[in-house]
Amino acid sequence: MKKLIGFYSALFVVYFGIFMQDIFFEPFTTKIEDFLDPYISKKVSAKALIGIGLTLFVAIDLYLQIKKKQLDQEKQSIKEEKEQLHHQMQTLSFNIGGQKLKDFITKFTKEAYKRHYVIATQIYRYEFSKTNYMLNFRYEEGFVVKGERMNAVIQESFQIDGPLYREFENAIKAIETKSEFELIQQFIVKCKTVLDKYSKIKNINRELNHFLLLVLALQYVANIQSETTLVEPAKLGDFLKYKRKQEKLYTLSKTGLIRSILNTELKLSSFYNFEHIGEGDKNGRVYLSVPINRKDDPEPYIFLITISPKIDQENNQGLVMAETLNEFFELIQEEIEVVEINQLGLVV
């Protein structure tokens, strides 16, 4: 805009000079008049022609500028309308899908509550980027049976330690491709050394990263040795030097859900289970998390199934959880169109 104003200002100065400063422009205009003499009348001066030319140039340029601005505004308006329509379609699709999911978890929870101690089902969505190793997850839907209390984190982010994550990933690949356990052993010792250095948490993100991946590593090794996918973190016992620090790290906000997501990203098992450790009525609750991908939806879901502490009354808790998951898999495939359910099989 400043350039345009400067350009027109310069034209005005030239135009003004042509008509008001005869002495300065006299040699220039005389030559033009002599050149045009055979073609036009002497009554039409060179100054007039230059003035007319400049006026026409300015008028045409202004017209083109106005038309360009109008076209730009029309393009922007069309772009905004398309974006608004796309957003409306996404919202409509989400609402339709969301209602189906809400109906599904309501039906599943009510039926599973009667037979398998299921008291709630929640749905989370997450994004995990290996560019910056930032994990974002948010709550979508949930259903809780009457008389039970359930909290949900609406939205949360957690920074994963990229080098530590890749180190664990390489240790897993060494086991799966070469049956070599040396890297996983070194990884476990490394994490435990970092966590055992102080009796209290000094660097929350660093120590929580080591703790989350250490728990997954210990579970992974225990699962291989026991040939099952139902080894809960609580069953690992006290593996850190300072018990209170271990309990504190367990009870930090949504660490179980974060481990569930990392378990999915690392492809350690088809689902993940953990127990609530802490005081209050939630103590002893067991959580089963199942990753689901829906058709035409790149962002994965995590279904979090909550089982009452009363499951302790059962002699074979693993069998009860396996039956719960089998019912979940059967029902969701009937009710909702999905692309993938990573069910590797339940060994109980």
C-alpha positions as CSV (number, residue, x, y, z in Angstrom):
1,M,0.0,0.0,0.0
2,K,2.9,2.4,0.9
3,K,4.5,1.6,-2.5
4,L,1.3,2.4,-4.3
5,I,0.9,5.8,-2.5
6,G,4.5,6.6,-3.3
7,F,4.0,5.8,-7.0
8,Y,0.9,8.0,-7.4
9,S,2.6,10.8,-5.5
10,A,5.5,10.7,-7.9
11,L,3.1,10.8,-10.9
12,F,1.4,13.8,-9.3
13,V,4.7,15.6,-9.0
14,V,5.5,14.9,-12.7
15,Y,2.0,15.9,-13.8
16,F,2.2,19.1,-11.7
17,G,5.6,19.9,-13.1
18,I,4.6,19.5,-16.7
19,F,1.9,22.2,-16.4
20,M,3.4,24.5,-13.9
21,Q,7.1,24.4,-14.6
22,D,7.5,25.4,-18.2
23,I,11.1,26.4,-17.9
24,F,12.2,23.0,-16.6
25,F,10.2,21.0,-19.1
26,E,10.4,23.4,-22.1
27,P,13.2,21.6,-24.0
28,F,11.5,18.2,-23.5
29,T,8.0,19.3,-24.5
30,T,9.3,21.3,-27.6
31,K,11.0,18.2,-29.0
32,I,7.8,16.2,-28.5
33,E,5.7,18.9,-30.2
34,D,8.2,19.1,-33.2
35,F,8.0,15.3,-33.5
36,L,4.2,15.3,-33.5
37,D,3.8,18.4,-35.7
38,P,3.1,16.4,-38.9
39,Y,0.3,14.4,-37.3
40,I,-1.5,16.7,-34.9
41,S,-2.6,20.4,-34.6
42,K,-0.4,22.9,-32.8
43,K,-3.4,23.5,-30.6
44,V,-2.7,20.2,-28.9
45,S,0.4,20.7,-26.8
46,A,2.8,18.0,-25.7
47,K,2.0,18.9,-22.1
48,A,-1.7,18.2,-22.7
49,L,-0.9,14.9,-24.3
50,I,1.4,13.8,-21.5
51,G,-1.2,14.9,-19.0
52,I,-3.9,13.0,-20.7
53,G,-1.7,9.9,-21.0
54,L,-0.8,10.0,-17.3
55,T,-4.4,10.5,-16.4
56,L,-5.5,7.5,-18.4
57,F,-2.7,5.4,-17.0
58,V,-3.7,6.3,-13.4
59,A,-7.3,5.7,-14.1
60,I,-6.7,2.3,-15.8
61,D,-4.3,1.3,-13.0
62,L,-6.8,2.3,-10.3
63,Y,-9.5,0.3,-12.1
64,L,-7.3,-2.8,-12.3
65,Q,-6.3,-2.4,-8.6
66,I,-10.0,-2.2,-7.6
67,K,-10.9,-5.2,-9.8
68,K,-8.0,-7.2,-8.3
69,K,-9.1,-6.4,-4.8
70,Q,-12.7,-7.5,-5.6
71,L,-11.4,-10.8,-7.0
72,D,-9.2,-11.3,-4.0
73,Q,-12.2,-10.7,-1.7
74,E,-14.4,-13.1,-3.7
75,K,-11.6,-15.8,-3.6
76,Q,-11.3,-15.3,0.2
77,S,-15.1,-15.5,0.6
78,I,-15.2,-18.7,-1.4
79,K,-12.4,-20.2,0.6
80,E,-14.1,-19.3,3.9
81,E,-17.4,-20.8,2.7
82,K,-15.6,-24.0,1.7
83,E,-13.8,-24.2,5.1
84,Q,-17.0,-23.6,6.9
85,L,-18.8,-26.3,4.9
86,H,-15.9,-28.7,5.6
87,H,-16.1,-28.0,9.3
88,Q,-19.9,-28.5,9.3
89,M,-19.5,-31.8,7.5
90,Q,-16.8,-32.9,10.0
91,T,-19.0,-31.8,12.9
92,L,-21.9,-33.7,11.5
93,S,-19.8,-36.8,10.9
94,F,-18.4,-36.6,14.4
95,N,-21.8,-36.2,16.0
96,I,-23.2,-39.2,14.1
97,G,-20.1,-41.3,15.0
98,G,-20.1,-39.9,18.5
99,Q,-23.7,-41.0,19.1
100,K,-22.9,-44.5,17.9
101,L,-20.0,-44.7,20.2
102,K,-22.0,-43.3,23.1
103,D,-24.7,-45.9,22.4
104,F,-22.1,-48.7,22.2
105,I,-20.3,-48.0,25.4
106,T,-23.7,-47.6,27.2
107,K,-24.9,-50.9,26.0
108,F,-21.6,-52.7,26.6
109,T,-21.1,-51.3,30.1
110,K,-24.7,-52.2,31.2
111,E,-24.4,-55.7,30.0
112,A,-20.8,-56.3,31.3
113,Y,-21.8,-54.8,34.7
114,K,-24.2,-57.6,35.2
115,R,-21.7,-60.4,34.7
116,H,-18.1,-59.1,34.8
117,Y,-17.9,-56.2,37.3
118,V,-17.5,-53.5,34.6
119,I,-18.6,-50.2,36.2
120,A,-17.6,-47.7,33.4
121,T,-16.3,-47.3,29.9
122,Q,-14.5,-44.2,28.7
123,I,-13.3,-43.1,25.2
124,Y,-10.1,-41.1,24.7
125,R,-8.4,-39.9,21.5
126,Y,-4.7,-39.3,21.2
127,E,-2.0,-37.9,18.9
128,F,1.6,-38.9,19.2
129,S,4.3,-37.4,16.9
130,K,7.7,-38.9,16.6
131,T,8.9,-35.6,15.2
132,N,8.8,-33.9,18.6
133,Y,7.6,-36.9,20.8
134,M,4.7,-34.9,22.2
135,L,1.8,-37.0,23.3
136,N,-1.6,-35.3,23.4
137,F,-4.8,-37.0,24.5
138,R,-8.3,-35.9,25.3
139,Y,-11.6,-37.3,26.7
140,E,-14.4,-37.9,24.3
141,E,-17.2,-39.9,25.8
142,G,-18.0,-42.0,28.9
143,F,-20.7,-44.0,30.7
144,V,-20.7,-44.9,34.4
145,V,-23.2,-47.1,36.1
146,K,-25.2,-45.6,38.9
147,G,-23.6,-45.4,42.3
148,E,-20.0,-45.3,41.0
149,R,-17.7,-42.2,40.8
150,M,-15.5,-41.6,37.8
151,N,-13.2,-38.7,36.9
152,A,-11.8,-37.9,33.5
153,V,-9.1,-35.6,32.3
154,I,-10.6,-33.5,29.6
155,Q,-7.3,-32.8,27.8
156,E,-3.6,-33.4,28.7
157,S,-0.2,-33.3,27.1
158,F,3.0,-35.1,28.0
159,Q,6.5,-34.7,26.6
160,I,8.1,-38.1,25.9
161,D,11.9,-38.5,26.1
162,G,12.7,-39.2,22.5
163,P,16.2,-40.9,22.9
164,L,14.9,-43.0,25.8
165,Y,11.8,-44.1,23.8
166,R,14.0,-45.1,20.8
167,E,16.4,-47.0,23.1
168,F,13.4,-49.0,24.5
169,E,12.1,-49.5,20.9
170,N,15.5,-50.9,19.8
171,A,15.6,-53.2,22.8
172,I,12.2,-54.6,21.8
173,K,13.2,-55.1,18.2
174,A,16.3,-57.0,19.3
175,I,14.1,-59.5,21.2
176,E,11.6,-59.9,18.4
177,T,14.1,-60.2,15.6
178,K,17.1,-61.9,17.2
179,S,15.8,-63.1,20.6
180,E,18.4,-61.0,22.3
181,F,17.6,-59.7,25.8
182,E,20.8,-57.9,26.5
183,L,19.5,-54.5,25.4
184,I,16.3,-54.8,27.4
185,Q,18.4,-55.7,30.5
186,Q,20.6,-52.7,30.0
187,F,17.6,-50.5,29.6
188,I,16.0,-51.7,32.8
189,V,19.2,-51.2,34.8
190,K,19.6,-47.7,33.3
191,C,16.1,-46.6,34.2
192,K,16.2,-48.1,37.7
193,T,19.6,-46.4,38.4
194,V,18.1,-43.0,37.5
195,L,15.1,-43.6,39.7
196,D,17.0,-45.0,42.6
197,K,19.4,-42.1,42.8
198,Y,17.1,-39.9,45.0
199,S,14.4,-40.9,47.5
200,K,12.1,-38.1,46.3
201,I,11.3,-36.9,42.8
202,K,13.7,-34.2,41.6
203,N,12.9,-33.8,37.9
204,I,9.3,-34.8,37.3
205,N,9.4,-35.2,33.5
206,R,12.7,-37.0,33.4
207,E,11.9,-39.4,36.2
208,L,8.4,-40.0,35.1
209,N,9.6,-40.9,31.6
210,H,12.1,-43.4,33.0
211,F,9.4,-44.8,35.3
212,L,6.7,-45.2,32.6
213,L,9.1,-47.0,30.2
214,L,10.6,-49.1,33.0
215,V,7.1,-50.4,34.0
216,L,6.4,-51.2,30.4
217,A,9.8,-53.0,30.0
218,L,9.2,-55.0,33.2
219,Q,5.7,-55.9,32.0
220,Y,7.0,-56.9,28.6
221,V,9.6,-59.2,30.0
222,A,7.1,-60.7,32.5
223,N,4.6,-61.3,29.7
224,I,7.1,-63.1,27.6
225,Q,8.2,-65.3,30.5
226,S,4.6,-66.1,31.7
227,E,3.2,-66.3,28.1
228,T,0.3,-64.1,29.0
229,T,-0.8,-60.5,28.3
230,L,-2.5,-59.9,31.6
231,V,0.5,-59.1,33.9
232,E,-0.6,-55.9,35.8
233,P,2.0,-53.4,37.0
234,A,0.8,-53.9,40.6
235,K,1.8,-57.6,40.3
236,L,5.4,-56.5,39.6
237,G,5.9,-55.7,43.2
238,D,8.4,-53.2,44.6
239,F,11.1,-52.8,42.0
240,L,12.4,-49.4,43.1
241,K,14.7,-48.8,46.0
242,Y,12.3,-46.2,47.6
243,K,8.8,-47.6,47.9
244,R,7.1,-44.3,48.6
245,K,8.6,-42.8,45.5
246,Q,7.4,-45.7,43.4
247,E,3.8,-45.2,44.8
248,K,4.0,-41.5,44.1
249,L,5.0,-42.1,40.5
250,Y,2.2,-44.6,40.1
251,T,-0.4,-42.2,41.3
252,L,0.5,-39.2,39.2
253,S,-2.2,-38.0,36.9
254,K,-3.2,-40.4,34.1
255,T,0.1,-42.4,34.1
256,G,-1.9,-45.5,33.4
257,L,-3.5,-44.0,30.3
258,I,-0.1,-42.7,29.1
259,R,1.4,-46.2,29.5
260,S,-1.6,-47.6,27.6
261,I,-0.9,-45.3,24.7
262,L,2.8,-46.0,24.7
263,N,2.0,-49.7,24.8
264,T,0.0,-49.3,21.7
265,E,2.6,-47.2,19.9
266,L,5.3,-49.7,20.7
267,K,3.1,-52.6,19.7
268,L,3.8,-54.5,22.9
269,S,0.3,-56.0,23.1
270,S,-3.2,-55.7,21.7
271,F,-4.5,-54.2,24.9
272,Y,-3.2,-52.9,28.2
273,N,-4.3,-53.3,31.8
274,F,-3.4,-51.6,35.0
275,E,-4.6,-51.2,38.5
276,H,-5.4,-48.0,40.4
277,I,-2.8,-47.7,43.2
278,G,-3.7,-45.3,46.0
279,E,-6.2,-44.5,48.7
280,G,-10.0,-44.0,48.4
281,D,-12.8,-45.9,46.8
282,K,-10.8,-46.1,43.5
283,N,-8.1,-48.3,45.1
284,G,-8.0,-51.7,43.5
285,R,-9.9,-50.8,40.4
286,V,-8.6,-52.5,37.3
287,Y,-8.5,-50.8,34.0
288,L,-8.4,-52.5,30.6
289,S,-7.5,-50.3,27.6
290,V,-8.1,-51.3,24.0
291,P,-6.9,-49.3,21.0
292,I,-9.4,-49.0,18.1
293,N,-9.1,-47.5,14.6
294,R,-12.3,-46.5,12.9
295,K,-12.8,-46.4,9.1
296,D,-11.8,-43.1,7.5
297,D,-10.6,-41.8,10.8
298,P,-6.8,-41.5,11.2
299,E,-6.8,-40.5,14.9
300,P,-6.9,-43.6,17.1
301,Y,-9.3,-44.3,20.0
302,I,-8.5,-45.7,23.4
303,F,-11.4,-47.5,25.1
304,L,-10.8,-47.6,28.8
305,I,-12.9,-50.2,30.6
306,T,-13.0,-49.9,34.4
307,I,-13.6,-53.0,36.5
308,S,-14.7,-52.8,40.1
309,P,-12.3,-53.8,42.9
310,K,-14.9,-56.5,43.8
311,I,-13.3,-58.6,41.0
312,D,-10.9,-59.7,43.9
313,Q,-13.7,-62.1,44.9
314,E,-13.1,-64.2,41.8
315,N,-10.6,-67.0,42.0
316,N,-9.6,-66.6,38.3
317,Q,-9.6,-62.9,37.7
318,G,-7.7,-63.3,34.4
319,L,-10.5,-65.4,33.0
320,V,-13.1,-62.8,34.0
321,M,-11.0,-60.0,32.2
322,A,-10.5,-62.2,29.2
323,E,-14.3,-62.9,28.9
324,T,-14.9,-59.1,29.3
325,L,-12.5,-58.3,26.5
326,N,-14.0,-61.0,24.2
327,E,-17.5,-59.6,24.7
328,F,-16.1,-56.1,24.0
329,F,-14.5,-57.2,20.7
330,E,-17.6,-59.1,19.6
331,L,-20.0,-56.3,20.4
332,I,-17.9,-53.4,18.9
333,Q,-17.6,-55.3,15.6
334,E,-21.4,-55.7,15.5
335,E,-22.2,-52.1,16.5
336,I,-19.4,-50.0,14.9
337,E,-17.5,-50.2,11.6
338,V,-13.8,-50.5,12.5
339,V,-10.7,-51.0,10.5
340,E,-8.5,-52.7,13.0
341,I,-8.6,-54.4,16.4
342,N,-5.2,-55.6,17.4
343,Q,-6.4,-58.7,19.3
344,L,-3.4,-61.0,19.6
345,G,-5.3,-63.6,21.5
346,L,-5.8,-64.0,25.2
347,V,-3.9,-66.6,27.2
348,V,-5.3,-67.1,30.6
